[in-house]
Amino acid sequence: MTKEERHLWFDFLKQCPVKFTAQKVIDEYIVDFYSADLGLVIELDGDHHKRDVQTESADKLRDKRLNELGYKVLRFSNYEIHQNFRGVCDTITEEIFSTPLSRG
């Protein structure tokens, strides 16, 4: 895990009322965090995601495929983790409480 992934995992996701798994294989991808109960994927992007057109395009294809499989993807940058950690956590919390538990 990157420093930002560890921060989100240990300082927020491990205490969530819904179980998350880190580094989960879904289809041909390894996602950063996953909640089976919500069908929710959380991805953290480093700086190269914004600068590299190929990586950005691959992220869009990845999100599209995960959406087709029935997963919702929340994507945050490492910058957001550093500058607005509480806001990232609030966004995830809003998603948790607005999504019915349906996957089990």
Buried (B, 14 or more C-beta within 10 A) or exposed (E): BEEBBEBBBEEBBEEBEBEBEBEBEBEEBEBBBBBBBBBBBBBBBBEEBEEEEEBEEEBEEBBEBBEEEEBBBBBBBBEBBEEBBEEBBEBBBEBBEEBEEEEE
